[in-house]
Amino acid sequence: MSVPPKTYRIYCYDIGQKSVTADFIKAAHDEEAIAKAEVCAASKCEIWEGKRLVAQIEAERRLA
């Protein structure tokens, strides 16, 4: 039996962290949501599931 996907929100900040874009993604688990967010070209991304902060991804981590 497969697990239904969860809905995550991804907030991506620009270099100055003054502008933010938001998007919704579906993922089976946190690790999949993080992998999908790592393609974001922003300086910083936050991944949320409901009120829970799943991860914060800095640009340096994505470039490594």
HTML snippet that shows the backbone in 3Dmol.js (N, CA, C, O; Angstrom):
<script src="https://3Dmol.org/build/3Dmol-min.js"></script>
<div id="view" style="width:600px;height:400px;position:relative"></div>
<script>
const pdb = `
ATOM      1  N   MET A   1       0.849  -1.171   0.000  1.00  0.00           N
ATOM      2  CA  MET A   1       0.000   0.000   0.000  1.00  0.00           C
ATOM      3  C   MET A   1       0.896   1.235   0.000  1.00  0.00           C
ATOM      4  O   MET A   1       1.800   1.347   0.828  1.00  0.00           O
ATOM      5  N   SER A   2       0.653   2.152  -0.913  1.00  0.00           N
ATOM      6  CA  SER A   2       1.468   3.357  -1.009  1.00  0.00           C
ATOM      7  C   SER A   2       0.922   4.450  -0.082  1.00  0.00           C
ATOM      8  O   SER A   2      -0.265   4.501   0.239  1.00  0.00           O
ATOM      9  N   VAL A   3       1.836   5.304   0.322  1.00  0.00           N
ATOM     10  CA  VAL A   3       1.486   6.416   1.201  1.00  0.00           C
ATOM     11  C   VAL A   3       1.032   7.592   0.338  1.00  0.00           C
ATOM     12  O   VAL A   3       1.725   7.954  -0.613  1.00  0.00           O
ATOM     13  N   PRO A   4      -0.115   8.195   0.647  1.00  0.00           N
ATOM     14  CA  PRO A   4      -0.543   9.348  -0.147  1.00  0.00           C
ATOM     15  C   PRO A   4       0.433  10.502   0.059  1.00  0.00           C
ATOM     16  O   PRO A   4       0.943  10.690   1.164  1.00  0.00           O
ATOM     17  N   PRO A   5       0.698  11.272  -0.985  1.00  0.00           N
ATOM     18  CA  PRO A   5       1.655  12.376  -0.839  1.00  0.00           C
ATOM     19  C   PRO A   5       1.129  13.476   0.078  1.00  0.00           C
ATOM     20  O   PRO A   5      -0.073  13.727   0.169  1.00  0.00           O
ATOM     21  N   LYS A   6       2.075  14.117   0.750  1.00  0.00           N
ATOM     22  CA  LYS A   6       1.756  15.263   1.598  1.00  0.00           C
ATOM     23  C   LYS A   6       1.946  16.534   0.776  1.00  0.00           C
ATOM     24  O   LYS A   6       2.657  16.538  -0.230  1.00  0.00           O
ATOM     25  N   THR A   7       1.308  17.596   1.213  1.00  0.00           N
ATOM     26  CA  THR A   7       1.487  18.895   0.562  1.00  0.00           C
ATOM     27  C   THR A   7       2.471  19.717   1.388  1.00  0.00           C
ATOM     28  O   THR A   7       2.289  19.916   2.589  1.00  0.00           O
ATOM     29  N   TYR A   8       3.510  20.185   0.716  1.00  0.00           N
ATOM     30  CA  TYR A   8       4.525  21.025   1.343  1.00  0.00           C
ATOM     31  C   TYR A   8       4.494  22.400   0.689  1.00  0.00           C
ATOM     32  O   TYR A   8       4.127  22.531  -0.479  1.00  0.00           O
ATOM     33  N   ARG A   9       4.881  23.427   1.451  1.00  0.00           N
ATOM     34  CA  ARG A   9       5.063  24.772   0.912  1.00  0.00           C
ATOM     35  C   ARG A   9       6.549  25.058   0.858  1.00  0.00           C
ATOM     36  O   ARG A   9       7.285  24.738   1.791  1.00  0.00           O
ATOM     37  N   ILE A  10       6.986  25.658  -0.228  1.00  0.00           N
ATOM     38  CA  ILE A  10       8.383  26.055  -0.361  1.00  0.00           C
ATOM     39  C   ILE A  10       8.415  27.566  -0.528  1.00  0.00           C
ATOM     40  O   ILE A  10       7.794  28.114  -1.439  1.00  0.00           O
ATOM     41  N   TYR A  11       9.137  28.228   0.352  1.00  0.00           N
ATOM     42  CA  TYR A  11       9.342  29.672   0.263  1.00  0.00           C
ATOM     43  C   TYR A  11      10.780  29.906  -0.172  1.00  0.00           C
ATOM     44  O   TYR A  11      11.708  29.436   0.486  1.00  0.00           O
ATOM     45  N   CYS A  12      10.976  30.623  -1.266  1.00  0.00           N
ATOM     46  CA  CYS A  12      12.302  30.919  -1.794  1.00  0.00           C
ATOM     47  C   CYS A  12      12.558  32.416  -1.694  1.00  0.00           C
ATOM     48  O   CYS A  12      11.756  33.226  -2.159  1.00  0.00           O
ATOM     49  N   TYR A  13      13.679  32.773  -1.086  1.00  0.00           N
ATOM     50  CA  TYR A  13      14.051  34.170  -0.874  1.00  0.00           C
ATOM     51  C   TYR A  13      15.110  34.586  -1.885  1.00  0.00           C
ATOM     52  O   TYR A  13      15.941  33.774  -2.294  1.00  0.00           O
ATOM     53  N   ASP A  14      15.076  35.867  -2.291  1.00  0.00           N
ATOM     54  CA  ASP A  14      16.100  36.374  -3.196  1.00  0.00           C
ATOM     55  C   ASP A  14      17.391  36.646  -2.413  1.00  0.00           C
ATOM     56  O   ASP A  14      17.460  36.406  -1.208  1.00  0.00           O
ATOM     57  N   ILE A  15      18.403  37.147  -3.113  1.00  0.00           N
ATOM     58  CA  ILE A  15      19.712  37.372  -2.503  1.00  0.00           C
ATOM     59  C   ILE A  15      19.623  38.275  -1.274  1.00  0.00           C
ATOM     60  O   ILE A  15      20.253  37.989  -0.256  1.00  0.00           O
ATOM     61  N   GLY A  16      18.863  39.342  -1.354  1.00  0.00           N
ATOM     62  CA  GLY A  16      18.703  40.257  -0.227  1.00  0.00           C
ATOM     63  C   GLY A  16      17.704  39.770   0.801  1.00  0.00           C
ATOM     64  O   GLY A  16      17.497  40.429   1.820  1.00  0.00           O
ATOM     65  N   GLN A  17      17.093  38.653   0.561  1.00  0.00           N
ATOM     66  CA  GLN A  17      16.052  38.049   1.400  1.00  0.00           C
ATOM     67  C   GLN A  17      14.918  39.034   1.681  1.00  0.00           C
ATOM     68  O   GLN A  17      14.339  39.045   2.767  1.00  0.00           O
ATOM     69  N   LYS A  18      14.612  39.864   0.673  1.00  0.00           N
ATOM     70  CA  LYS A  18      13.518  40.819   0.794  1.00  0.00           C
ATOM     71  C   LYS A  18      12.299  40.373  -0.003  1.00  0.00           C
ATOM     72  O   LYS A  18      11.168  40.724   0.334  1.00  0.00           O
ATOM     73  N   SER A  19      12.526  39.615  -1.041  1.00  0.00           N
ATOM     74  CA  SER A  19      11.447  39.128  -1.885  1.00  0.00           C
ATOM     75  C   SER A  19      11.330  37.624  -1.700  1.00  0.00           C
ATOM     76  O   SER A  19      12.330  36.912  -1.609  1.00  0.00           O
ATOM     77  N   VAL A  20      10.101  37.161  -1.648  1.00  0.00           N
ATOM     78  CA  VAL A  20       9.889  35.730  -1.440  1.00  0.00           C
ATOM     79  C   VAL A  20       8.860  35.225  -2.442  1.00  0.00           C
ATOM     80  O   VAL A  20       7.889  35.914  -2.755  1.00  0.00           O
ATOM     81  N   THR A  21       9.085  34.023  -2.934  1.00  0.00           N
ATOM     82  CA  THR A  21       8.088  33.355  -3.751  1.00  0.00           C
ATOM     83  C   THR A  21       7.633  32.112  -2.995  1.00  0.00           C
ATOM     84  O   THR A  21       8.392  31.532  -2.219  1.00  0.00           O
ATOM     85  N   ALA A  22       6.423  31.722  -3.223  1.00  0.00           N
ATOM     86  CA  ALA A  22       5.871  30.551  -2.541  1.00  0.00           C
ATOM     87  C   ALA A  22       5.325  29.583  -3.575  1.00  0.00           C
ATOM     88  O   ALA A  22       4.777  29.984  -4.603  1.00  0.00           O
ATOM     89  N   ASP A  23       5.485  28.312  -3.282  1.00  0.00           N
ATOM     90  CA  ASP A  23       4.982  27.285  -4.183  1.00  0.00           C
ATOM     91  C   ASP A  23       4.554  26.088  -3.349  1.00  0.00           C
ATOM     92  O   ASP A  23       5.038  25.894  -2.234  1.00  0.00           O
ATOM     93  N   PHE A  24       3.657  25.296  -3.886  1.00  0.00           N
ATOM     94  CA  PHE A  24       3.226  24.061  -3.243  1.00  0.00           C
ATOM     95  C   PHE A  24       3.765  22.888  -4.031  1.00  0.00           C
ATOM     96  O   PHE A  24       3.767  22.900  -5.262  1.00  0.00           O
ATOM     97  N   ILE A  25       4.224  21.868  -3.313  1.00  0.00           N
ATOM     98  CA  ILE A  25       4.654  20.630  -3.964  1.00  0.00           C
ATOM     99  C   ILE A  25       4.032  19.459  -3.225  1.00  0.00           C
ATOM    100  O   ILE A  25       3.611  19.583  -2.075  1.00  0.00           O
ATOM    101  N   LYS A  26       3.981  18.336  -3.892  1.00  0.00           N
ATOM    102  CA  LYS A  26       3.530  17.084  -3.288  1.00  0.00           C
ATOM    103  C   LYS A  26       4.748  16.173  -3.173  1.00  0.00           C
ATOM    104  O   LYS A  26       5.542  16.056  -4.106  1.00  0.00           O
ATOM    105  N   ALA A  27       4.881  15.534  -2.019  1.00  0.00           N
ATOM    106  CA  ALA A  27       5.978  14.601  -1.798  1.00  0.00           C
ATOM    107  C   ALA A  27       5.527  13.540  -0.800  1.00  0.00           C
ATOM    108  O   ALA A  27       4.690  13.793   0.066  1.00  0.00           O
ATOM    109  N   ALA A  28       6.096  12.360  -0.941  1.00  0.00           N
ATOM    110  CA  ALA A  28       5.723  11.248  -0.066  1.00  0.00           C
ATOM    111  C   ALA A  28       6.305  11.414   1.341  1.00  0.00           C
ATOM    112  O   ALA A  28       5.726  10.938   2.318  1.00  0.00           O
ATOM    113  N   HIS A  29       7.466  12.098   1.438  1.00  0.00           N
ATOM    114  CA  HIS A  29       8.122  12.260   2.735  1.00  0.00           C
ATOM    115  C   HIS A  29       9.036  13.487   2.693  1.00  0.00           C
ATOM    116  O   HIS A  29       9.246  14.081   1.636  1.00  0.00           O
ATOM    117  N   ASP A  30       9.571  13.852   3.850  1.00  0.00           N
ATOM    118  CA  ASP A  30      10.394  15.055   3.970  1.00  0.00           C
ATOM    119  C   ASP A  30      11.592  15.043   3.028  1.00  0.00           C
ATOM    120  O   ASP A  30      11.885  16.056   2.393  1.00  0.00           O
ATOM    121  N   GLU A  31      12.283  13.923   2.928  1.00  0.00           N
ATOM    122  CA  GLU A  31      13.486  13.844   2.100  1.00  0.00           C
ATOM    123  C   GLU A  31      13.177  14.136   0.632  1.00  0.00           C
ATOM    124  O   GLU A  31      13.969  14.786  -0.051  1.00  0.00           O
ATOM    125  N   GLU A  32      12.051  13.668   0.154  1.00  0.00           N
ATOM    126  CA  GLU A  32      11.655  13.939  -1.232  1.00  0.00           C
ATOM    127  C   GLU A  32      11.345  15.425  -1.419  1.00  0.00           C
ATOM    128  O   GLU A  32      11.703  16.008  -2.442  1.00  0.00           O
ATOM    129  N   ALA A  33      10.686  16.034  -0.445  1.00  0.00           N
ATOM    130  CA  ALA A  33      10.380  17.466  -0.520  1.00  0.00           C
ATOM    131  C   ALA A  33      11.666  18.288  -0.524  1.00  0.00           C
ATOM    132  O   ALA A  33      11.774  19.263  -1.268  1.00  0.00           O
ATOM    133  N   ILE A  34      12.634  17.908   0.293  1.00  0.00           N
ATOM    134  CA  ILE A  34      13.916  18.610   0.341  1.00  0.00           C
ATOM    135  C   ILE A  34      14.631  18.486  -0.999  1.00  0.00           C
ATOM    136  O   ILE A  34      15.180  19.467  -1.499  1.00  0.00           O
ATOM    137  N   ALA A  35      14.630  17.304  -1.579  1.00  0.00           N
ATOM    138  CA  ALA A  35      15.287  17.099  -2.874  1.00  0.00           C
ATOM    139  C   ALA A  35      14.638  17.965  -3.955  1.00  0.00           C
ATOM    140  O   ALA A  35      15.333  18.530  -4.799  1.00  0.00           O
ATOM    141  N   LYS A  36      13.326  18.067  -3.931  1.00  0.00           N
ATOM    142  CA  LYS A  36      12.635  18.899  -4.919  1.00  0.00           C
ATOM    143  C   LYS A  36      12.949  20.374  -4.710  1.00  0.00           C
ATOM    144  O   LYS A  36      13.050  21.125  -5.681  1.00  0.00           O
ATOM    145  N   ALA A  37      13.104  20.797  -3.471  1.00  0.00           N
ATOM    146  CA  ALA A  37      13.380  22.202  -3.176  1.00  0.00           C
ATOM    147  C   ALA A  37      14.808  22.591  -3.529  1.00  0.00           C
ATOM    148  O   ALA A  37      15.080  23.769  -3.758  1.00  0.00           O
ATOM    149  N   GLU A  38      15.715  21.646  -3.577  1.00  0.00           N
ATOM    150  CA  GLU A  38      17.111  21.960  -3.851  1.00  0.00           C
ATOM    151  C   GLU A  38      17.340  22.463  -5.269  1.00  0.00           C
ATOM    152  O   GLU A  38      18.430  22.956  -5.560  1.00  0.00           O
ATOM    153  N   VAL A  39      16.379  22.363  -6.150  1.00  0.00           N
ATOM    154  CA  VAL A  39      16.522  22.905  -7.500  1.00  0.00           C
ATOM    155  C   VAL A  39      16.173  24.394  -7.541  1.00  0.00           C
ATOM    156  O   VAL A  39      16.354  25.048  -8.568  1.00  0.00           O
ATOM    157  N   CYS A  40      15.681  24.920  -6.444  1.00  0.00           N
ATOM    158  CA  CYS A  40      15.333  26.341  -6.343  1.00  0.00           C
ATOM    159  C   CYS A  40      16.603  27.176  -6.531  1.00  0.00           C
ATOM    160  O   CYS A  40      17.645  26.850  -5.962  1.00  0.00           O
ATOM    161  N   ALA A  41      16.525  28.239  -7.316  1.00  0.00           N
ATOM    162  CA  ALA A  41      17.682  29.077  -7.622  1.00  0.00           C
ATOM    163  C   ALA A  41      17.839  30.228  -6.635  1.00  0.00           C
ATOM    164  O   ALA A  41      18.682  31.099  -6.848  1.00  0.00           O
ATOM    165  N   ALA A  42      17.070  30.256  -5.585  1.00  0.00           N
ATOM    166  CA  ALA A  42      17.107  31.357  -4.632  1.00  0.00           C
ATOM    167  C   ALA A  42      18.290  31.231  -3.676  1.00  0.00           C
ATOM    168  O   ALA A  42      18.973  30.207  -3.647  1.00  0.00           O
ATOM    169  N   SER A  43      18.526  32.290  -2.893  1.00  0.00           N
ATOM    170  CA  SER A  43      19.625  32.269  -1.934  1.00  0.00           C
ATOM    171  C   SER A  43      19.271  31.429  -0.706  1.00  0.00           C
ATOM    172  O   SER A  43      20.156  30.877  -0.051  1.00  0.00           O
ATOM    173  N   LYS A  44      17.987  31.334  -0.399  1.00  0.00           N
ATOM    174  CA  LYS A  44      17.546  30.565   0.764  1.00  0.00           C
ATOM    175  C   LYS A  44      16.144  30.042   0.494  1.00  0.00           C
ATOM    176  O   LYS A  44      15.317  30.749  -0.081  1.00  0.00           O
ATOM    177  N   CYS A  45      15.874  28.816   0.903  1.00  0.00           N
ATOM    178  CA  CYS A  45      14.542  28.226   0.784  1.00  0.00           C
ATOM    179  C   CYS A  45      14.128  27.639   2.121  1.00  0.00           C
ATOM    180  O   CYS A  45      14.954  27.105   2.862  1.00  0.00           O
ATOM    181  N   GLU A  46      12.854  27.743   2.419  1.00  0.00           N
ATOM    182  CA  GLU A  46      12.279  27.091   3.586  1.00  0.00           C
ATOM    183  C   GLU A  46      11.201  26.129   3.091  1.00  0.00           C
ATOM    184  O   GLU A  46      10.439  26.438   2.174  1.00  0.00           O
ATOM    185  N   ILE A  47      11.159  24.970   3.716  1.00  0.00           N
ATOM    186  CA  ILE A  47      10.164  23.952   3.376  1.00  0.00           C
ATOM    187  C   ILE A  47       9.287  23.744   4.605  1.00  0.00           C
ATOM    188  O   ILE A  47       9.779  23.478   5.701  1.00  0.00           O
ATOM    189  N   TRP A  48       7.990  23.871   4.399  1.00  0.00           N
ATOM    190  CA  TRP A  48       7.029  23.742   5.487  1.00  0.00           C
ATOM    191  C   TRP A  48       5.995  22.673   5.155  1.00  0.00           C
ATOM    192  O   TRP A  48       5.558  22.536   4.012  1.00  0.00           O
ATOM    193  N   GLU A  49       5.618  21.926   6.178  1.00  0.00           N
ATOM    194  CA  GLU A  49       4.455  21.039   6.085  1.00  0.00           C
ATOM    195  C   GLU A  49       3.516  21.492   7.192  1.00  0.00           C
ATOM    196  O   GLU A  49       3.765  21.246   8.372  1.00  0.00           O
ATOM    197  N   GLY A  50       2.446  22.151   6.804  1.00  0.00           N
ATOM    198  CA  GLY A  50       1.552  22.735   7.801  1.00  0.00           C
ATOM    199  C   GLY A  50       2.300  23.779   8.613  1.00  0.00           C
ATOM    200  O   GLY A  50       2.895  24.696   8.047  1.00  0.00           O
ATOM    201  N   LYS A  51       2.276  23.647   9.934  1.00  0.00           N
ATOM    202  CA  LYS A  51       2.970  24.594  10.814  1.00  0.00           C
ATOM    203  C   LYS A  51       4.392  24.142  11.141  1.00  0.00           C
ATOM    204  O   LYS A  51       5.094  24.803  11.907  1.00  0.00           O
ATOM    205  N   ARG A  52       4.814  23.027  10.569  1.00  0.00           N
ATOM    206  CA  ARG A  52       6.125  22.450  10.884  1.00  0.00           C
ATOM    207  C   ARG A  52       7.163  22.853   9.846  1.00  0.00           C
ATOM    208  O   ARG A  52       6.993  22.614   8.651  1.00  0.00           O
ATOM    209  N   LEU A  53       8.251  23.474  10.328  1.00  0.00           N
ATOM    210  CA  LEU A  53       9.377  23.798   9.464  1.00  0.00           C
ATOM    211  C   LEU A  53      10.171  22.522   9.247  1.00  0.00           C
ATOM    212  O   LEU A  53      10.742  21.973  10.189  1.00  0.00           O
ATOM    213  N   VAL A  54      10.208  22.050   8.009  1.00  0.00           N
ATOM    214  CA  VAL A  54      10.903  20.800   7.671  1.00  0.00           C
ATOM    215  C   VAL A  54      12.392  21.040   7.503  1.00  0.00           C
ATOM    216  O   VAL A  54      13.210  20.290   8.036  1.00  0.00           O
ATOM    217  N   ALA A  55      12.753  22.095   6.756  1.00  0.00           N
ATOM    218  CA  ALA A  55      14.167  22.367   6.496  1.00  0.00           C
ATOM    219  C   ALA A  55      14.352  23.784   5.989  1.00  0.00           C
ATOM    220  O   ALA A  55      13.435  24.393   5.438  1.00  0.00           O
ATOM    221  N   GLN A  56      15.561  24.292   6.189  1.00  0.00           N
ATOM    222  CA  GLN A  56      16.009  25.538   5.589  1.00  0.00           C
ATOM    223  C   GLN A  56      17.220  25.182   4.743  1.00  0.00           C
ATOM    224  O   GLN A  56      18.141  24.516   5.214  1.00  0.00           O
ATOM    225  N   ILE A  57      17.216  25.622   3.509  1.00  0.00           N
ATOM    226  CA  ILE A  57      18.308  25.294   2.588  1.00  0.00           C
ATOM    227  C   ILE A  57      18.963  26.595   2.142  1.00  0.00           C
ATOM    228  O   ILE A  57      18.308  27.467   1.572  1.00  0.00           O
ATOM    229  N   GLU A  58      20.251  26.717   2.406  1.00  0.00           N
ATOM    230  CA  GLU A  58      21.017  27.882   1.978  1.00  0.00           C
ATOM    231  C   GLU A  58      21.638  27.600   0.621  1.00  0.00           C
ATOM    232  O   GLU A  58      21.859  26.439   0.277  1.00  0.00           O
ATOM    233  N   ALA A  59      21.924  28.634  -0.155  1.00  0.00           N
ATOM    234  CA  ALA A  59      22.494  28.481  -1.507  1.00  0.00           C
ATOM    235  C   ALA A  59      23.815  27.727  -1.454  1.00  0.00           C
ATOM    236  O   ALA A  59      24.094  26.937  -2.355  1.00  0.00           O
ATOM    237  N   GLU A  60      24.628  27.941  -0.442  1.00  0.00           N
ATOM    238  CA  GLU A  60      25.923  27.268  -0.352  1.00  0.00           C
ATOM    239  C   GLU A  60      25.762  25.756  -0.304  1.00  0.00           C
ATOM    240  O   GLU A  60      26.572  25.026  -0.876  1.00  0.00           O
ATOM    241  N   ARG A  61      24.731  25.284   0.368  1.00  0.00           N
ATOM    242  CA  ARG A  61      24.504  23.837   0.473  1.00  0.00           C
ATOM    243  C   ARG A  61      24.156  23.236  -0.889  1.00  0.00           C
ATOM    244  O   ARG A  61      24.600  22.139  -1.227  1.00  0.00           O
ATOM    245  N   ARG A  62      23.346  23.981  -1.674  1.00  0.00           N
ATOM    246  CA  ARG A  62      22.925  23.463  -2.966  1.00  0.00           C
ATOM    247  C   ARG A  62      24.083  23.423  -3.955  1.00  0.00           C
ATOM    248  O   ARG A  62      24.105  22.580  -4.852  1.00  0.00           O
ATOM    249  N   LEU A  63      25.050  24.334  -3.796  1.00  0.00           N
ATOM    250  CA  LEU A  63      26.174  24.386  -4.719  1.00  0.00           C
ATOM    251  C   LEU A  63      27.248  23.358  -4.400  1.00  0.00           C
ATOM    252  O   LEU A  63      28.092  23.049  -5.241  1.00  0.00           O
ATOM    253  N   ALA A  64      27.215  22.829  -3.179  1.00  0.00           N
ATOM    254  CA  ALA A  64      28.248  21.870  -2.754  1.00  0.00           C
ATOM    255  C   ALA A  64      28.058  20.526  -3.409  1.00  0.00           C
ATOM    256  O   ALA A  64      28.837  19.605  -3.165  1.00  0.00           O
TER     257      ALA A  64
END
`;
const viewer = $3Dmol.createViewer("view");
viewer.addModel(pdb, "pdb");
viewer.setStyle({}, {cartoon: {color: "spectrum"}});
viewer.zoomTo();
viewer.render();
</script>
